[in-house]
Amino acid sequence: MKPQRDVYIAGVGETKFGKQRLEFDALGRIAALAALKSSNIDRPDIIESAYVGNATNGLVTGQTVLKDLGMCGHMPIINVESACSAGGMAVHLAVREVACGLSEVSLAIGCENHSLHMQSGTAFAPAMTDIETMHGAVMTGKYALRAQRYMYETGAKPEDLALITVKNRRHATNNPYAWFKGEISVEEVVNSRMVASPLTLQQCCGVADGAGAVVVCSERMVRKLGVDKPIGVAATVVRSGPYHNRPRDITGDDITEACAQQLYEQAGIGPDEVDIIELHDAFTISELLYYECLGLCGKGEGLRYLHDGNATHGGKCVISPRGGMLSYGHPIGASGAAQIAACVKQMRNECPGYQVDPAPRIAMTHVTGGGLSGTEHAACTMHMLVRP
């Protein structure tokens, strides 16, 4: 949707990502408190609504997160589940609430802890009525198939895919919130343990824990709070994946392509104008395909876009400046909110050691959620942010 009135992000917060001994609700509170502090909010009753994204940690997750912050009782707390898209969708709903005038200030959180609840080496539980997932079509396998097809059609090699990990780990070198970071060679990536050919261990996002939080405000509330670096929300889009039982091009992504086109139209901003993007790089092939799906380059030109240095500092658009999911890991309900938090901090020039220079004026986030037979993804959530 294109906001019906000006909507701003007043503050953001995130936790360090990785294997955490803190439960999801504690992680959510840490991120929320950081977001409130950066918004100059010191009283919980200022918040008029909250949306909390989570996928695997049970019932009433939002109330569990916010009860110890004194936020239960005076406002609606809405729980959001949309697999990997949950945190981004929580922010979308907070923006929609403020844009429609239902609230002056709304809090969105994405939080997840897998380490305390998942046995090591297991995949996420499938949709119990979905024929593909029940027969083992887990995400790693699906993206491995997409990688094989892309390599067949373009001549790309495993070493080309490995460059995505090398780039994103380098971006995250000085990021205190990232889990995996620093120099890694193409050889180390390619020779790491095979997971699903051609995807090796270092080409897959880690199963992580963490949280991100975003405070969304009207222009009036931004002035009242004295926020000196508000970030505008130019547009936000949620789409469900189109369903069909016919052959499709798995090197494309119909839901991402449609979502991106809608976002560009509503924001009045084209892909050539975007300075940074946090996208769904759960696997190396994902980022390569999404260059093309987001319109950063033409079909089949993603590899050239990467090799020409267009996706890093000094290029056309810095992709995953925080290090992406390949550096953070992917706590599925948290990632979408953490993407937005990272972009806002970049736009505010608050990322010492990994800051994009000059500070980005326009940022975009993209996160998909879930997979079902007959669709590429169950959901896709995207945001376009603008620094006034």
HELIX and SHEET records of a PDB file:
HELIX    1   1 PHE A   24  SER A   38  1                                  15    
HELIX    2   2 PRO A   44  ILE A   46  5                                   3    
HELIX    3   3 THR A   61  LEU A   66  1                                   6    
HELIX    4   4 LYS A   67  LEU A   69  5                                   3    
HELIX    5   5 ALA A   83  SER A   85  5                                   3    
HELIX    6   6 ALA A   86  ALA A   99  1                                  14    
HELIX    7   7 ILE A  131  MET A  134  1                                   4    
HELIX    8   8 MET A  139  THR A  154  1                                  16    
HELIX    9   9 PRO A  158  HIS A  171  1                                  14    
HELIX   10  10 VAL A  186  ASN A  191  1                                   6    
HELIX   11  11 LEU A  201  GLN A  203  5                                   3    
HELIX   12  12 GLU A  219  LEU A  225  1                                   7    
HELIX   13  13 ASP A  254  ALA A  267  1                                  14    
HELIX   14  14 PRO A  271  GLU A  273  5                                   3    
HELIX   15  15 THR A  284  CYS A  293  1                                  10    
HELIX   16  16 GLY A  302  HIS A  307  1                                   6    
HELIX   17  17 GLY A  324  TYR A  328  1                                   5    
HELIX   18  18 SER A  335  MET A  347  1                                  13    
SHEET    1   A10 ILE A  77  VAL A  80  0                                        
SHEET    2   A10 SER A  49  GLY A  53  1                                        
SHEET    3   A10 VAL A 105  GLU A 112  1                                        
SHEET    4   A10 GLY A 210  SER A 218 -1                                        
SHEET    5   A10 VAL A   7  GLU A  14 -1                                        
SHEET    6   A10 ILE A 231  SER A 240 -1                                        
SHEET    7   A10 ALA A 379  VAL A 386 -1                                        
SHEET    8   A10 ILE A 362  GLY A 369 -1                                        
SHEET    9   A10 ILE A 276  GLU A 278  1                                        
SHEET   10   A10 VAL A 318  ILE A 319  1                                        
SHEET    1   B 2 MET A 194  ALA A 196  0                                        
SHEET    2   B 2 LEU A 199  THR A 200 -1                                        
END                                                                             
